[in-house]
Amino acid sequence: MKRNEIEQLLKRALQSVVENHAKLFTLNVSERALTHQFALAIRQFTPASYDVDVEYNRHFDNPKRLNLPRRKASDREIRATTVFPDIIIHRRNTDENLLVLELKKPNEDLDYDELKLAAFIMELGYLHAAHVILGLNSNGDIIYQIIWHSNTS
């Protein structure tokens, strides 16, 4: 799939989440809850030959690892060299990696995830990578935006 096709797919999925799950935004649910609904919507618009997974951490039989600088892990969060991408579109148990997404709520820092996206492209051969901003802004408006990683075409 080409980037413009993927972008249209993602826009349709985002619109579906906004239309069908607006209450999640006013409840201020976690990023993971939004990621789940977004992944389900992506699955609806993705060709059947691809898999859509949330926090899929396998590369064949091994944990998915990237060469990233270490970060301090909080009690509820594991972050080291083992990575858990928010959403991927791929073909399981192959190196056919189409898209990796990192989802953030508005006004959250993207710097570390930008390093992750670059590493997914360089080290694991993902063809496309993007941040997705999804949530309420300070005015209470629902925001949804796709920010493509600079190394993807």
C-alpha positions as CSV (number, residue, x, y, z in Angstrom):
1,M,0.0,0.0,0.0
2,K,1.2,3.5,-0.8
3,R,1.3,6.2,1.8
4,N,-1.6,8.2,0.3
5,E,-3.8,5.0,0.5
6,I,-2.7,4.4,4.1
7,E,-3.4,8.0,5.0
8,Q,-6.9,7.7,3.6
9,L,-7.4,4.5,5.6
10,L,-6.2,6.2,8.8
11,K,-8.4,9.2,8.3
12,R,-11.5,7.0,7.8
13,A,-10.6,5.1,10.9
14,L,-10.1,8.3,13.0
15,Q,-13.4,9.6,11.8
16,S,-15.1,6.4,12.8
17,V,-13.6,6.6,16.3
18,V,-14.7,10.2,16.7
19,E,-18.2,9.5,15.4
20,N,-18.8,6.2,17.3
21,H,-16.9,6.7,20.5
22,A,-17.1,10.4,21.3
23,K,-17.9,9.6,25.0
24,L,-14.4,8.2,25.4
25,F,-13.0,11.7,24.9
26,T,-15.2,13.4,27.5
27,L,-14.4,10.6,29.9
28,N,-10.7,11.3,29.4
29,V,-9.9,7.6,29.0
30,S,-6.3,6.4,28.8
31,E,-4.2,6.4,25.6
32,R,-4.5,2.6,25.6
33,A,-8.3,2.7,25.5
34,L,-8.2,5.1,22.5
35,T,-5.5,3.0,20.8
36,H,-7.8,-0.1,21.1
37,Q,-10.7,1.6,19.5
38,F,-8.5,3.1,16.8
39,A,-7.0,-0.3,16.0
40,L,-10.4,-1.8,15.7
41,A,-11.4,0.9,13.3
42,I,-8.2,0.5,11.3
43,R,-9.0,-3.2,11.0
44,Q,-12.3,-2.4,9.3
45,F,-10.6,-0.5,6.5
46,T,-7.4,-2.6,6.1
47,P,-7.1,-5.3,3.3
48,A,-7.6,-8.8,4.8
49,S,-4.1,-9.8,3.7
50,Y,-2.6,-7.6,6.5
51,D,-2.8,-8.0,10.3
52,V,-3.5,-5.1,12.6
53,D,-2.0,-5.5,16.1
54,V,-1.8,-3.4,19.3
55,E,1.4,-3.5,21.3
56,Y,2.7,-6.4,19.2
57,N,6.2,-7.2,20.6
58,R,7.4,-10.1,18.5
59,H,9.8,-10.4,15.6
60,F,9.3,-14.0,14.6
61,D,9.9,-15.9,17.8
62,N,11.9,-13.2,19.5
63,P,10.9,-10.0,21.4
64,K,10.9,-7.0,19.2
65,R,14.0,-4.9,20.1
66,L,15.4,-1.6,19.0
67,N,18.7,0.2,19.7
68,L,17.2,3.1,21.8
69,P,18.5,5.1,24.6
70,R,17.3,3.8,28.0
71,R,14.5,5.7,29.8
72,K,13.4,5.4,33.4
73,A,10.5,3.0,33.6
74,S,7.6,3.9,35.9
75,D,5.9,1.3,38.1
76,R,3.2,0.8,35.4
77,E,5.4,1.0,32.3
78,I,8.1,-1.1,30.8
79,R,10.4,0.8,28.5
80,A,13.8,-0.4,27.6
81,T,15.2,-2.0,24.5
82,T,12.1,-4.3,24.2
83,V,9.5,-2.3,22.4
84,F,5.7,-2.4,22.2
85,P,4.5,-0.3,19.2
86,D,1.0,1.2,19.8
87,I,-0.4,-0.1,16.5
88,I,1.2,-1.9,13.6
89,I,-0.1,-3.0,10.2
90,H,2.0,-6.0,9.0
91,R,2.0,-9.6,8.1
92,R,2.6,-11.7,11.3
93,N,5.7,-13.8,11.4
94,T,7.3,-12.1,8.4
95,D,9.4,-9.1,7.8
96,E,6.5,-7.4,5.8
97,N,6.0,-4.4,8.0
98,L,3.8,-1.8,6.5
99,L,3.0,0.8,9.2
100,V,3.9,1.6,12.8
101,L,1.9,4.1,14.7
102,E,2.5,5.8,18.1
103,L,-0.6,7.4,19.5
104,K,-0.5,10.3,21.8
105,K,-3.1,12.6,23.4
106,P,-2.8,16.3,22.6
107,N,0.1,18.2,24.1
108,E,2.1,15.1,25.0
109,D,5.8,15.0,24.2
110,L,6.7,13.2,21.0
111,D,10.5,13.2,21.2
112,Y,11.1,9.7,22.5
113,D,8.5,8.2,20.2
114,E,10.1,10.0,17.3
115,L,13.3,8.0,18.1
116,K,11.3,4.8,18.2
117,L,9.6,5.5,14.8
118,A,13.0,6.2,13.2
119,A,14.4,2.9,14.7
120,F,11.4,0.9,13.5
121,I,12.2,2.1,9.9
122,M,15.9,1.7,10.1
123,E,16.2,-1.5,12.1
124,L,13.0,-3.4,11.4
125,G,12.2,-2.2,7.9
126,Y,8.8,-0.6,8.4
127,L,7.8,1.2,5.3
128,H,5.7,3.9,7.0
129,A,5.7,5.5,10.5
130,A,3.5,8.2,12.1
131,H,2.3,9.7,15.2
132,V,-1.4,10.0,15.7
133,I,-2.7,12.7,18.0
134,L,-6.1,11.8,19.4
135,G,-8.0,13.4,22.3
136,L,-9.4,16.6,23.6
137,N,-7.5,19.9,23.4
138,S,-7.5,22.6,26.1
139,N,-10.8,24.0,24.6
140,G,-12.5,20.6,24.9
141,D,-12.5,20.1,21.1
142,I,-11.7,16.6,19.7
143,I,-8.4,16.6,18.0
144,Y,-7.2,14.0,15.6
145,Q,-4.1,14.4,13.5
146,I,-1.6,12.3,11.6
147,I,2.1,13.4,11.8
148,W,4.2,11.3,9.4
149,H,7.7,10.5,10.4
150,S,10.1,12.4,8.2
151,N,11.9,9.2,6.8
152,T,8.7,7.8,5.2
153,S,7.6,8.4,1.7
